[in-house]
Amino acid sequence: MERIKKITKEVHIKVFISLSCPHCPGAVSNSHKLAYLNDKVTADMVASSTFTAETIKYNVSSVPKIVINEEHELIGDQPLEKYLEIIEKL
């Protein structure tokens, strides 16, 4: 909680998902948890099959794919610590 509350920069997280993916709910949950706990963080879930332009733009080839502030990427259902490692370096 202390690390999450220390976030002072604007952070935007996009999680690309597939409705049939068993790992996607965890990735969405982590990103939305960060957004819920800190007002500087916003999080979006993007259905890759519905938003094909976004999927192509971010070169999504597997899900979940997590994009943080348009430039940092994570693949798979990563632990919350991985998100924080990236965010703390912004």
C-alpha positions as CSV (number, residue, x, y, z in Angstrom):
1,M,0.0,0.0,0.0
2,E,2.8,2.4,0.8
3,R,4.3,2.0,-2.7
4,I,1.0,2.6,-4.3
5,K,0.3,5.7,-2.3
6,K,3.7,7.2,-3.2
7,I,2.8,7.3,-6.9
8,T,2.7,11.1,-7.8
9,K,3.0,11.0,-11.6
10,E,0.1,10.4,-14.0
11,V,-0.1,6.8,-15.0
12,H,-2.3,5.3,-17.6
13,I,-2.5,1.5,-17.9
14,K,-4.2,-0.4,-20.8
15,V,-4.8,-4.1,-20.5
16,F,-5.5,-5.9,-23.7
17,I,-7.6,-9.0,-23.1
18,S,-9.5,-11.8,-24.8
19,L,-12.8,-12.9,-23.3
20,S,-11.7,-16.5,-23.4
21,C,-8.3,-15.9,-21.7
22,P,-8.0,-17.4,-18.2
23,H,-5.1,-15.1,-17.2
24,C,-6.7,-11.8,-18.3
25,P,-8.9,-11.2,-15.2
26,G,-5.9,-11.1,-13.0
27,A,-4.1,-8.5,-15.1
28,V,-7.3,-6.4,-15.2
29,S,-7.8,-6.7,-11.5
30,N,-4.2,-5.6,-10.7
31,S,-4.4,-2.5,-13.0
32,H,-7.8,-1.5,-11.7
33,K,-6.7,-2.0,-8.1
34,L,-3.9,0.5,-8.7
35,A,-6.4,2.9,-10.2
36,Y,-8.8,2.4,-7.3
37,L,-6.1,3.0,-4.7
38,N,-4.4,6.0,-6.3
39,D,-6.1,8.9,-8.1
40,K,-3.0,9.5,-10.3
41,V,-3.5,6.1,-12.0
42,T,-6.2,5.3,-14.6
43,A,-6.8,1.9,-16.0
44,D,-8.6,0.6,-19.1
45,M,-9.5,-2.9,-20.2
46,V,-9.4,-3.3,-24.0
47,A,-11.0,-6.3,-25.7
48,S,-8.5,-7.0,-28.4
49,S,-11.0,-8.6,-30.8
50,T,-13.3,-5.6,-30.6
51,F,-10.8,-2.7,-30.8
52,T,-8.6,-4.0,-33.7
53,A,-7.1,-0.6,-34.4
54,E,-5.8,-0.4,-30.9
55,T,-4.7,-4.0,-31.0
56,I,-2.7,-3.3,-34.2
57,K,-1.3,0.0,-32.8
58,Y,0.2,-1.7,-29.8
59,N,1.2,-4.9,-31.6
60,V,-0.8,-7.2,-29.4
61,S,0.0,-10.8,-30.3
62,S,-0.9,-12.4,-27.0
63,V,-3.0,-11.5,-24.0
64,P,-3.0,-10.2,-21.5
65,K,-0.8,-7.4,-22.7
66,I,-0.3,-4.5,-20.4
67,V,0.8,-1.1,-21.7
68,I,1.9,1.6,-19.2
69,N,2.0,5.2,-20.3
70,E,2.2,4.2,-24.0
71,E,5.8,3.0,-23.8
72,H,6.3,0.2,-21.2
73,E,4.9,-3.2,-21.8
74,L,4.3,-6.4,-19.7
75,I,3.0,-9.7,-21.1
76,G,0.9,-12.1,-19.1
77,D,-0.7,-11.9,-15.7
78,Q,2.1,-10.2,-13.8
79,P,2.2,-9.6,-10.1
80,L,1.5,-6.1,-8.8
81,E,5.2,-5.7,-8.0
82,K,6.0,-5.7,-11.7
83,Y,3.6,-2.9,-12.4
84,L,5.1,-0.9,-9.5
85,E,8.7,-1.5,-10.7
86,I,7.8,0.2,-14.0
87,I,5.7,3.0,-12.5
88,E,8.4,3.9,-9.9
89,K,10.9,4.4,-12.8
90,L,8.6,6.9,-14.7
